[in-house]
Amino acid sequence: MSRPVFATVDQQALRHNLAIVRQAAPGARVWSVVKANAYGHGLARVWESLAQTDGFALLNMEEAILLRDSGWRKPILLLEGFFHAEDLELIDRYRLTTSVHSNWQIKALAEAQLSAPVDIYLKVNSGMNRLGFRPEQAQAAYKKLRALPGVGDIMLMAHFADAENPDGLIEPLQRIERAAEGLDIPRSLSNSACTLWHPEAHYDWVRPGIILYGASPSGDWQDIASTGLKPVMTLNSEIIGLQQLSRGDGVGYGYRYHAQQEQRIGVVACGYADGYPRHAPNGTPVSVDGVMTQVIGAVSMDMITVDLTPCPQAGIGSKVELWGEQVKIDQVAKAAGTVGYELMCALTPRVPVKVI
Ligand SMILES: *Cc1c(COP(=O)(O)O)cnc(C)c1O
């Protein structure tokens, strides 16, 4: 007697999306970004479907070890590098590639007892002012790293703040050029938005995340509609209750919705404790029995209410898609004032996941 809410993760869609990434960046190798438990899909569940990738990029040591223990022998990149000098012992033992974004990390590398050289991603601050060396510091950092016996290959890495924008790379690429001046070093710069829309930034290794899962880096589903990317995650449930409203009747907490006329509504077993966004307003798209309709009333912890006017045949047990093939996760996210990334990552552990 399980509650009818469940998610699916489509392995075929993952393989397909990785193939689309390869077509989009034919000259580059691919780091498949699987941080945050593979964007909420479950790293243990998905990594084999992405095994055609050249490497996996993530940021928790636990996730890296899970991959190694599962038999993944190819590269693993720690996107945020190491957090404490002691982490170098595991980086060495598990043969991980690490980003280096601060001088203290270079010092730690110099002092570490490593069994073999570790490959490094030298992170340059492209202007986003999160992690990384400023362009004028990058060459000194490179020279220090290059002189260390514990350092193997060095790659220049940067990330962009505004890659969705057609002009968003102009200044950041200038800063990266300044950092790389006189250095003969390969580069890894491109997130999903660059992988799709900025071939000038592909260089040696691209680092797509969100497009592997079939959602848009811009937050707008239309922007990837012609790419052939397929949604990997669906969130599904069923109608578990029905109400017939009269004009003026209120619905749910705060009576946030009032019926304008006679109206039939359905109660769906899915709420914010499942990862459905509590900020989803009246009008957020949802499908019932394959018919598009909308959320009405406040999202509760365990339930939402939906308009059944467009689907009069619907009743108890009717299938509901919260997001997936038909209702794009980007559309739900946009309505709720967030991005598909957040919704995927916020799927809660109480939702059973079926791998298909
Ligand atoms: C998360 C992340 C990516 C992937 O970003 P998407 O927008 O999901 O493609 C790439 N590089 C770094 C450094 C990241 O942190």
The ligand as an ORCA input file, in Angstrom:
! r2SCAN-3c Opt
* xyz 0 1
  C      28.205     22.556    -11.776
  C      29.387     22.879    -12.584
  C      29.402     22.623    -13.959
  C      28.182     22.133    -14.716
  O      27.243     23.196    -14.830
  P      25.930     23.012    -15.713
  O      25.377     24.384    -15.790
  O      25.046     22.081    -14.950
  O      26.349     22.446    -17.000
  C      30.570     22.861    -14.646
  N      31.670     23.351    -14.018
  C      31.682     23.634    -12.692
  C      32.907     24.172    -12.070
  C      30.548     23.411    -11.940
  O      30.564     23.702    -10.639
*
